[in-house]
């Protein structure tokens, strides 16, 4: 593919709002996870909560969209002046030439869960204030972002579990390559809800301890919430330099199992190879790999095998889920943003909570930060059902 300019990007997670807050936390090896409850869920586990969402208010004209997920999206649009950057792109390309492609796994389902608790005792009817179309509907977040930014281009949501918001980068690249749009707002938004917390616990994937990617004692993931957005443009503005470049993307769907990865990571390896081919690069050109790294025994083992089959064992790599938790449908966009921070700062983040590396895993996962300027980095995102994606990102000159 022809490289696309990432002219702006931002993120919000349990670490805070914006690029500076995140890099500060990364540099200090400070996690955003804490052992705490959420709503009516008391699971005795570590989760990552974005503070302030209950008090955040959407613009009055968009009040119909109000739910936790769209408030989280709003927090992302406000961070780092992202909405203002999109407005400048509108002046350049026109509102109809900018697409919106967003990944999420549960959208505003928490809003419906709260409504369900308040259903009529006699009839079981849900309360009248529930507006399913604007809140719970899986398309809600993309439609909210398009309305909030006053865009008029195509907009849709990708919901492929934990690969969702990595795949939207590939969607945008295809739309721009086809000449349908000149720029795109891409990202991911996923907020905590009962379905997520209890659902992952029922699958026995949630650890009672803080998540420990690649550790011999790892026992599961820590769930977080987050939002991240990037502005991709066909070419950078004449008067500005991009923050990074999208060089390539790769996707696969191995369909091995509803919730377990292919044991050899076959589909994951296919996505990584496809991303390198799309970028016209060799494995040795990649200086850093942000692992999907969920800290579940099966996922880490499968990813270790997949990465080895493509990159060997010497590539610098780490999982950053010990900072943010697994933000599910937002993970691809959140970790792409962290990868771009690594490119910008010449500083590769370590894997938090990794005390005893699993001897069965061969990758040299970073346990300490590494000050190293790399020109090319990649980020992995793998979802339920064998839906896999890999992004290849380049440093700005």
Buried (B, 14 or more C-beta within 10 A) or exposed (E): BEBBBBBBBBBBBBBBBBBEBBBEBBEEBEBBBEEEEBBEBEBEBBBBBBEEBEEBEBEEEBEBBBBBBBBBBBBBBBBBBBBEBBBBBBEBBBBEBBBBBBBBBBBBBBBBBBBEEEEEEEEEEBEEEBBEEBBBBBBBBBBBBBBBBEBBBBBBBBBBBBBBBBBBBBBBBEBBEEEEBBBBBBBBBBBBBBBBBEBBBEBEBBBEBBBBBBBBEBBBBBBBBBBBBBBBBBBBBEEEEBBBBBBBBBBBBBEBEEBBBBEBBBBBBBBBBBBBBBBEBEBEBBBBBBBBBBBBBBBBBBBBBBBBBBBEEEBBBBBBBBBBBBBBBBBBBBBBBBBBBBBBBEBBBBBBBBEEBBEEBBBEBBBEBBEEEBBBBBBBBBBBBBBBBBBBBBBBE
